[in-house]
Amino acid sequence: LLAAARKLNAPELSALATQMRVDPFAKIKKLIQGLIERLLKEAAEEATQKGFCDTEMGKARSTRDSSVNKVDETASAIKQGEAQRKKLEMKIERLGDELSDLRDDLKNQTDTRQLEKEDNEATLSSAEEGKVAVKQAIKILKEHYAGMKTKARVADGGNAVLLQGSPVDAAAGAAGGKNGSYGGAQKRAGGIIDMLEVIKSDFERAMKQTSSAESEAHADFVDFSKATKSAIADKDTAKRNAEHDFAEATAELEENIENLRQHQTLVDVALQQLDKLRPACIDTGMTHEERKARRDEEIAALKNALTMLGGGL
């Protein structure tokens, strides 16, 4: 027993070996039996402790490992979500700028078209008024000189009678009397009327050109307006869809941030639990197998001693 105490460095066995030299066998047997029972009880308790440690350490490690994986996955999802949200934010801003430019361009072109239309209408109105005035002037002049021509014919008929009896009047007429003056007036009237006809043609040409230009400008504006409004509708729809996606991305990002906080909390709790279990389950100086082997040797030594004393189990 003393040799076993020295080998195992067991104070209890050493003390018992010392007592065996001086105490009666009956008392020694009782002591040996008590030590064996205590060691067996320790073994049972340690087995229970080991089961507890294995269970609790396993649960803490499992929680730690799964939570660490979830932290990594969630952190990656947050990074992707932030990038996606930034991309959508830039898209919304770009579409907003493009919509603003399109609406400004449409307004400016609409205002310009309205001014152009008003100018063309004023030009047409002015040309129409000028044309009507010139036509009226031509009519008046034609009627006036037509009347003069009729009067001249009547006058010429009367003069013919007089000239037959008056050689002097005939000489006066040849020198540029009334018939000569009428001929010059007719020539001047024809020149004025021709000039007025040219002016009337200018008005008509201006009206035709202005009407053509107005029709073309109107058609071009209709095409531009239709294309611009279609582009505005498309971009407005794209912008609303991007805003919807941005709202969803923001909600998902906020949810992932909260999930990350929870997963990290679980990691921290698991690490704290492992630290709490470490003194009783890990930092014991010896492994469970080493303690069990040593205890088994102690029990075997005690049983051997008890057998030698005649009280074997």
C-alpha angles and dihedrals in degrees: 000000000000090000091051090049091053093046094048095035088230114162093195092058091046092052091047092050089053092050091049089065094058108020127078116261094248093061091044092052090052092051092048091050090050092052092049091051092048092050091048089050090050089050091052092046092047091050088053090046090048090051090049092048093046091050098044095040090048092050093047093047092047091050091047095049096044092045092049089053090049091048090054093046093046093046089053091049090050091052091050091044092052091050091048092048091049090050091051091046091055091046092052091049092048093048090047091054092047091049091049091051092048093049092046091049091048092050093047092047091047091052091046091048091050092051091046090050092049090049091050092047090050090049092049092046092049092046091048091051091048092048092050091048092049092047089051091049091049090049092050093047093047091049091046096051091041088057091048090051092053092049090048091054091052090047091050090053092053093045091054090062092047094045091058090065098033121057089179093061090049090053090048091051091051089051093058110286126155097312091053093051092051092051091055092047092052091053092050091046090053091053093050093049091049090051091050090050089054090050090049090051089051090054091048092048091049090050092049093047092045092048090049092047091048092050092049093046091048092051092048091049092049090053092046093047093049093048093045094048089048090051090048091051092049094047092044090054091047090050093050090048090049090049089051091049090047091054091050092046090050092050092048091047092051090048091051091049089054090046090051090053091051094046091048090050089054090050091051093048091049091050091049090050091051091050089050092051095043099084094050099034107030115011095059098119093243135048121249090251092052092049091047093050092049092047092049090052090050092050091046091051091049092048090049091051091047090051091050088053090053097253101098120164 
